[in-house]
Amino acid sequence: MTEEEISEPLSCSSDECDEEESWVFYHDRPEWKDIDPVALDEGPVPVVAIAYSDKFKDVFNYFRAVVLKNEISDRAFHLTTDAVELNPANYTVWQYRRTLIRALDKNLQDELKFVRRVIEEHPKNYQVWHHRRVLVELLHDPSSELRLTQIVLAQDAKNYHAWQHRQWVLDTFNLFENELDYVEQLLEDDIRNNSAWNQRYFVVKQTTGFTDEIINREVSFAITSLKIVSQNESAWNYMRGILAHYPTKLNGHPLVEEFCQYLETKGCEVSHYLAFLVDRIEERLQSDPTLASDLLPLLQKLAADIDLIRKQYWLFLSRSLNSQFSKCTSCF
């Protein structure tokens, strides 16, 4: 498997099948004769008994035995390798493996290579990503992490664990220098990539913060994107997030006002734009209740024609609006 391509195998390779056939059970290995395996105790009447394979039961029976003995040895370490390959989501196996790594002073670079192979096969496994983080912390060397997460994200742009690991690496080791370029490349590839929009917000927040200059830059970036695809909910949400740091929130920013006028002249009826208008009007209602007369028909339009999926939500807002401002004779 190359650095550029990661795939999750659907069936065993010929080498893996040969290995399965040549497997020697732990209870048949002379070097393990001194250990009494400990079977899993599921009680007298298991509610849902799992049909574990003989190999699985053999490995974990011996794993339970060494844990009970708190054995610190190379053979215990190799046993955890077999246990991980059978169940890479088992927290206890990984935790015990880390205990052995420290006690036996194992080569951490070798362990990075091992955990890389596990990630390639199980990229959405929390335990393996956590194990890698611990290794990076011990080595204080993040040099391979951005490339690794980039490869994983190329296969699945929404892999939460890869994004979480990437953000941790960026923040812990202050590696933000080229991250906006990476995010922009992802958005060029897929303008609706919500994870990339989220990453952009994270980078801005952790680096420059939301100064007037940055707010202007990011609002402009979102608007440019929305002019390409106005039905992009991710970009609308991103602009909302940026404007949350603007003194007058959704109202009053010159670029936003100009953009709304532009969409109005285009007769834009995109649901996300109209929802944005609803929120803009709601922000001003307390100071100017007469705006309710503009808001009610907008809500009815969303419910009846534009956003039928959220029809009940818009009707709820409409009823709430009627109730809140029914005493205001000048509203309707």
N, C-alpha and C positions, 0 to 999 in steps of 0.2 A: 504493500500500500504506500502510495507516494504522499509527499507533503501536500500536493495540490488536490488530492482526491481522497475522501473518506467515504466508505460505504459500510452499511450494516449488513453483514452476511445473513442470507435467508436460510441457508442450510450449511452443513459442515463441508469443508473442503476435503479433498482426498487425504491430505496430511492429517486433518483433524479426525477423520474417520479411522485412519490407520492407528492414530494414537488411542482412540477409543477401544479398538480391538486389542491393542497391546497393553491396556491398563492393568496394573497389578494392584489388587485391593490392599489396603493398609493392613487388614487382618492376616494377609499372606506375606507381609514383608518382615523378614527376620529382625530388622533393626527396630521394629515396633512391638516386638513380642512382650516387652516389659510393661506395656500400657493396656489397661482394661478399658475398652471403648464404653462410652456412656450413651445409651440410646435416648432418644427424645421421649419424654414422658408426657403424653397427651391426655392422661387420665383413663379411667376404666371404659368410658364411653365417649370417644371423641365426637364432637358435634359435626365437624366436617373434616374427615381424615384425608390428608393429602397423600396421593400415591407417589411418594418419593422413589426415585430410581435406587437400585442397589448401590451404585457408585456414590450417589448423593448421601445416602444414609451412612455409608462406610466413612466417607470423609468427615462428615459432621459429627459422627459418633466419636471419632478420634479427636476432632477439634474440641468438643466439649470436655473430653478427658484432660487435654493439655491445659485448657483454661482453668479447670478445677485444681490442677496441680500447680498452676502458675509457672509452667515450664518455660524457661528462657533458653532456647537452643536453635541451632540452624534447622534441625528437622521440623521444629514447630513453625519456623518461618516459612519453610517450603510447603508445609501443610496449609498455611493461610493462603498461599498462592493457588492451590487446588480449590480451596473453599471459595475464594473470590471468583474464580473462573466458573464455578457452579452457581454462585449466588452473589453477584457483585453489589447487591443492594443491602447486604447484611452488615449493619453498623458494628456489631460486636467483632466481626472478623477484621474489619478495617482498624478498629480501635486497638485490638490485640496486636495486629501487625505493626502499628505505630509504636507500641510498647517494645516490641522485639527490635524494631529498627534502631531505636535509641539505645537499648540495652546491649545490642550486638554491634553497634557502630557500623551499620550497613552503609554501603555506598549509595548516597542519595541521588546521584546522577543515574545510576542503574535503576533506582526506584522510579525516577521521573519517566524513564523509558517504558517501564512496566505499566505505570498508570496511564501513560499516553496510549498504549495499546488497548487498555480497558476502555478508555474514553472513546476511541475509534469505534469500538463495538457497542458501547452503551453510552452514547453522548447525552442522554437525558437522565442520567443516574446521579442523584445528589451526592451520594456517599463518595463516589470516585472524584468528583470535583472538589469536595471538601478535603479529601486526602491530598490532592494535588496542591491545594492552598497551603496546607500544613508543611509540605515539602518545600514550597517556595519560601515560606517564612523561615524555615530552618536554614535554607541555603542563602537566603537574602539575595536571590538571583531571579529576577522576573524576565530574563532575556528571551525566553522562548514562549512566553504566555500570550502576548498579543498576536503572534503568528498562529499559535495553536487555536485561539478563539476565532481568528479570522477564517481559518480552514473549516472549523465546525460550523460557523455561521454561514459560510458559503453553501453548505449543504442544507441548513435549516436556519433561516434568518430570524426565526422567533424562538430559538433555543434559550429558554430563560436561564438555565444554569451557566451557559457560556457567557451570556450577557452579564450575569451577576459576577462571574469570575473576572471578566474583563474590567468591569467597573471597580472591583476591589483592587486589581493590579494597578490600574491607572491612578486611583486615589492614594493607594499605599506608597507607591514608588514615584509618584508625580511624573507620569509619562504622557501627559496630555498634549504634548507639542504638536503631533500630527493627527490627533483624533478627529478634529472637525473635518479635515480632508477625507479621512476614511468614511465618516458619516455622510458627507456630501456624495461620495462615490456610491455608497449604498442607495442613497435617494435618487441618484441618476439611474441606477439599475431598476429601482422600484420606488416610485414616488409615493406609494401608499404604505411603505414599510413603517408601520407604527413603532416598531422597536428602534429603528434608526432615528425617528423623530424624538422618541424618549431619550435616546442616547445623546442627541444634540442638546436637549434641555439639561441633562445631567452634566455635560461638559461645560456649558455656559455657567451653570450654577457653581460648579466646583472651581472654576478658573477666574473669569472676569467678574462674575456676578452681574447684577442687572442695573448697570448705570444707564443714564439717558442715551448715551451713544450706543450701547449694546442693545437696549430695547429697540431703538430705531433700526439698527442693523438686522435684528432678528424678526421684527415685524415686516420689514422689507423682504427678507428671505421667504417668510411664509406667504406673503402676498404674491410674490413672483411665482411661487409654486402653485398657488390657488388660481392664478391666471392661466396656468397650463391645465390643471384638473380642478375645477371648482367643486366637484363632488367628493373631494378628498377629506374625509372626517378627521384624519390624523393631523393634517395641516391646520384645519380650523381649531382643533383642540390645542395644538401647539401655540397658535397665536393667542388663544385665550390664556394659556399659561404664562406667556410673556407679558401680556397686558395686565395680569394680576399684580405686576410690580410697577405699573404705571400709576401715577397719582390719581387720575380720574378713571382708572380701570378701563372698561370697554368703550367708554365714550371720550371723545375729545382728542384722541391722538390724530394728528393731521393726516398721516398716511392711511389710517383706518377710515377716517371720514371720507377721504378722497376715493378709497377703494369701494366703500359702500355706495357712493354716488355713481361710480363707474358701473357697478353691478345693477344698480337701479335703472340706469339708462339702457342697459343690455336686457332689461326685463328678466333678470335672473330669478328663477324660482327653485333653486336648489335647496333641499330641506335643511342642510347644515347652515346655509346662509340665513335662511328665514329663522332658524332656531337662534342664531347669533343675534339677529335683530330683536327677537323676543327678549333675550337676556339684556340687551342694550336698553330697551325700553323699561324693563323691570328695575334696572338700576336707578332710573330717574323718576320712577313712579311716586316714591315717598315725597319727593320735593315738588312734583308736578302731577297730581292725580288725574288731571285732564287727559294725560297720555294714555289712560286706560281705553279711551275711545279708539285709539290707533292699534292697541294691543289685541283687543277682543276679535276683530275680524281676521287678524293675522293668525291667531290661535285656531279659529274656526277653519281657516283655509288649510292650515297644516293638518288638522284632524280629518277634514273631508276630502282633500284632493292630493296633498303633497307628501305627507308622511303617515300613510295608513298603518304602518307597522306599530307606530307609537300613538295611534289614534286616541286610546284611552288616557294616555298621559296628557295630551294636549287638551282633551275635554275636561280633565281634572283641573288643569290650570285655568281653563276658561270659567269653570264653576267657582273656583277659588277667587278669581278676579271679580266676578259678579257679586259674590258675597262680600268681598272686602270693600268694594267701591260702589255698592248699590245705593248708598246714602248720599253719594256725591251727584247731585242733579245735573251738574255740568259735564259729567264724564261721558254720558251716552246720548 
